[in-house]
Amino acid sequence: MINKPIYLDSPNLGNIEKKFLCEAIDSGYVSTFGPYTTRFEKEILKLLQTKNVVSIQNGTAALFMALYELGIGQGDEVILPVITFVACANVIKYLGAKPIFVDIDFKSWNISLKKIQQYITPKTKAIMPVHLYGNPCDMNNLLKIAKENHLFIIEDATESLLSKYNNQYTGTFGDFGVFSFNGNKLITTGGGGMLVGKQKKRVNHIRFLINQAKDEKNASYHSEVGFNLRLTNIVAALGLAQLKRINDFKSKKKIFREIYEDTFRKIDEISLQESYSESDPVWWLNGISIDKKDTSIHMIQDELKVMGIPTRRLFSPIIEFPCYSVDDKDTFYVAYEKFHNSIILPGSTLNDEKSIRYVAQQIVYLLTRKKRF
């Protein structure tokens, strides 16, 4: 038994975060741009080995600004996976465009490349691949599809910080890439996000727009419709502190994945979300599918909860929500199969190896009903 709490996706905060936050408060820069904001952007730029970044209020705002800057709006269509967080679809709707949902791949759980082509129309303007739970998409083929059809790529890398595909970081392949620093991500700023862009001119324009399109020389003059979406100094301070610990967090996530893989390897009823051979994922969270006819996901979750093990369901297919419902739900059979048979396991870096091993072993016990570990 484990005599301490097990955490699903809670943030890992400590003394260094307190120190940086106190310094930010003492500086007087709290709700405006400040030195920590600039430093945070520079550190992320260096971390991702890229050239153009801009910090922003949250991941959703970053996705919105990417679409806005690319001129996507009324009558346009954007292709995205049907299994992802609903924010991906919402930002498309904000601009009057239409989200076009595609089923997922059975092994990777990412957008199905085999099915994208059939959804491309003259109205299609962009593809929004999502590196689900930190698992990189097949970016080589996605970029090829985009190039052949003259489409933009906006990468939702909100869950995949430090994951790589072909030795390149996710979020740096497309026209724009978006990261989230929500409380449950690899590192957190409490909220917050970062936008990576291929073109410096576009990124600088977004930087201008998210500060209310305020003129640099005359702060009372606004030449465009702007937004109040800038990242504040105090939030960036928390992010800088977390970056001091990011390699430790990454190492823990890698170890947790190895524990899950090793424990489930010989259990036929369990399959993990799989990565491509070209990928080096930093699994934000680990998802498993369970193929056992006499055991429902709800039953397993309830039994694990009694053991003090928190879990959650896979993202619901977005077409289940009234505002995104479609008539051809039967064509999304992989998404529904995964949703009905999959759960997400504890992955917070507050956990230790012993706790994660306990989680994996108890799942095996529930499925095999062998002697409890």
N, C-alpha and C positions, 0 to 999 in steps of 0.2 A: 504494500500500500504506500501511497504518497501522502505525507503529512503536511503538505503546503499547497497553496492554490496553483492550478494550472490555467494559463491564460491563452485565449484564442488569438487575439491580435492587439493586445494592449501596448501602449507606447512604453519605451524604456528610458526613463528620465532620472537624472541624479544630480550630484553636486556641481558638475561642470555646467549643466544647463542653468542652475540657479545662479551661478557666477556670471555667466554671460547676460542673463536677463537683468540682473541687478546693475551691471555695467551699462546696459542700454537705458534703463530707467534713470540712472544717475546722470547720463549724458544729456537728458532732456529731449532726445529724439525718440518719440514714441509712435505717433500716428502719421509721421511724414517720412519721406526718403531720408536716409541717414547713412553713416559710414558702414554699418553692418549690412545694409541692403546691397551696397556696391561690393563689399567683400564677399558676401554670399554668392552673388552672381559670378564673380571671378573664380571662386572655388568650384562651383558647379561646372563652369566652362572648362576649367583645367581637368576636373574629374572625368568629364565625358569626352575630353579630347576633341572639342568642337570649337567653333569660332563665334557664333552669335547666340546669345541667350538674353532673356528678359524675365525678371521675376514678376509674379502676378498673384492676385488674391487667393486663387485656388485652382485646382485642376479643371473644373468646369469652366471657369472664366477663361483659362488658357485655350481650351478647345473652342470656345465661342469666338475668341479673338483671332484664332488661326483661320476659322471659316470666314469671318468677317473681312479679314485682310485679303483673302483670296477672292473676294467678291461674290461669294456664294449666297444666294438669296431666293426670292420668290420664283417658283417654278423649277428650280434646280433639284437634282437628286444626289444623295450621298449614300454610298453603299457601306454597310457596317454589319458586324456579326449580330445574330439574334440573341446570343448569350453574352451579355456584358452588363455593366452598371447602366442604369437608365439615363444618366447624365449625357451619355454619348448621343442618344436620340434627342434628348431635350434641346441641346444646343443647336441642332439642325432645325428643329421646330421654331426656336426663337427667331431665326432669320427668315422664316417663311418657306424654307426648303423642305424637301420630303425625305425622311429616312427610308432607305430600301434595305430590308433585312435579308441576310443570307444565313443558311444553316452552317453548322460548325463541323469541323473535321473530327472523326471518331476518336483518334488517338491524341491529337494535340489539344483539342477543345477550342482551337482558334478558328477563325473564319475559313470556310472551305474554299480553297482556290479553284477546285473543280467546278464550283457552282457560280462563282462570281460572274463569269462571262455571260451567262444567260440573263443576268439582271442589268447589264449595261445597255443604256438607251441613249438617244441623242440628248436627253436631258441630264444625263449623268455628268457630274463635274468632279467628283472626288471619291476616293476610297478611304475609309477610316479603319485600318486594322487595329486590333486590340491585343496586346501581349498579355493574355489572360493569366492572372496569378503569377506573373513574372516569366511566363513561357514565351520566348520570342517567336513571332510569326515567320513564315518562309518569305523573307524580305526580297530575296533575289527574284523570285517569280512574281511577287506582288509589284515590284518596280517594273518588271517587264510588261505586265498587264497594263499598268498605268501609262507607261511610255507608248505602247501600241495604240492605246485609246485616248491619248492626250488628256489624262486625268491627273489631278493633284493627289498626293498622299499626305494625310494627316495621321501620324502615329499616336495612338493612345498608349503611351508608355507609363501611365500613372502608377501601374503596379510592378513595373519592371526595371527600376533603377539599378544599374550596374549589370544587368543581363546583357549578354552579347550574342550576336549572330555573325558568323564569319569574322570573328575577332573585332567586331565593331559594335559599339554600344547601341542598344535599342533607343529610339527617339532621335537618332541622328541620320536616319536614312531618308526620310520623306521631306517634303517641302516644309513641313513643320512637325515637331515632336513635342509631346506634352507630358509633364511629370506632375505628380501630386505629392504633397507633404502633409496629407491628412494624418490624424492621430494614430491610425493603424498601419501606416506605410513603413518601409524600411527605415527611413528617418522621418521625423515630423517637425513641423513648425507650428503645430496646433491646427493649422489650416495651410494655406499657401500652395503655390505651384510654380512651375518654371516652364517657359516656352523656348524651344530650340528652333532656329530657322536657318535654311540654306542661304537666304539672301539677307545681307546686312541691312539693306534699305527697308525691306519689309519689317524686320525686327525693330529697327529704330522707329518706324512709323507706329508700330504697336506700342512701343514705350511712350511715345508722344500721346497716343489716344487714351491710354489707361490712366493718364494723369490729367484727365478732363480736357485734352487737346490744348493745354495751356502753353501760350507762347513763351519761349525761353527768355526773351528780353522784356516782354511786357506781360506780366502774370495775369492782368485783367483782360487780356485779349485771347479769344478762342476762335481759331480759323475753321475748325471742323466740329462735328458732333463728337464729343468725347465721352469717356467712361471713368468712373471712380473705382479702379480695379488694381491700383498699385499695391505692392507688398510693403508693409510698414517695417520700420527699423527694428522694433521690438520682436516682431515675428521672425525676421531674418537673423536676429541674435540667437534665437533658439535653434534655428537651422544650422548656424555656424558651429554651435556647441555639439549638435548631433553629428556633424561631419567629422568631428574629432574622433568619433566612435564608430564610424561607418564600416571600417574594415572588420572590427569585432562583430558587428551585427551581421555582416556578409558571411563571415566564417561560421557563425552560429546557424544561419539559414542553410548553409551548405551541409553542415553536420546533421541538422534535423532531417534534411532530405535523405541523406545516406541511411539514417536510422530507419526511416519509413520504408525505404527501398529494401534494405536488408531484411527487415522483419516480415514484409509482405511478399517477398520474392517467391516463396514456395506455396503461397495461398492462392489457389486457382480462382476463388470467388472475388479476389480483390485485384483491381487494375488501377495504377496511378496515371494521372495525366502525363503524357509523354512529350519529350522535346525532340526537335529535329537533330540529326547528327551534326549539323553545322552550328548548333547552339551551345551556349554555356549559360544556362539560366541561374539567376539568383531567385529561388522560389520565394515569393512574398508569402504565399500560403500553399499548402499541399492539398490537392483534392484527390479523392479516390472514388471509383465506381464499384459498386457491390452487386455481384450477380448471384443472388441466392433467393429463390422463389418463395421460400417460407419465412423470409425475414424482410420487413419493410424498413426503409430509411428512417421513418418516424420511430419505429420500435428501437432501432439501434441508437438513435439520438437520445431517446428517453432513458435507455439503460446506461448509456455513457454519462448522461447528466447525473444519475444517481451515484456514479463513481467519481463525480467531481470533474468530469471531462467535458468542457464546452465544445460544441461544434456548430456549424451553420450549413444551410443548404447552398447549393450552387446558385448563382444568379438565375432568377426566373427568366424564361424567354420573354423578351420585351413585348412580344405580340400578345401576351396574356393581359396586358394592361389596356383598359378601355380606349385610351387615346391613341393606341398603336395597334389595335386589333386588325387582323387581316382575315380574308375568307379561306385562304389556302394553308391553314395551319398544319394539315397533314403532310405537307412537303418538308416540314422542319422536324423530321422524325429523329434525327441524331440529337438535336437540341433537347427534345422532350425526353428521349431515353436517358440522356445524361442528367437532366434535371431531376427526374424521378428516382434515379438510382445512385446519386452521388452526394457526398458530403465533403465539407472543408474542415480540416483538422487543425488543432492548435499549432501556432507557429510564431507566437510572440517571443522576442528575444529575452523577455523576463524569465522564460522557462529555461531549465537546464537539460542536459542530455538524459539524465535519469527520468525526468518527467515525460519527455517525448518518447522515450523507450517504453515507459509504462503505458502511455496512450496507445501506442502501436500494439503492444502485447495484449491489452484488454480488448482491442478490436478483434484480434485473432481469436481470443478466447470466446467472444460472443458468437463468432461465426463457426467455430469448430466445436465449442462446448467441451473442450478438453480441460485438463487441470488448470486452474487459475495460476498465472505466473506470480 
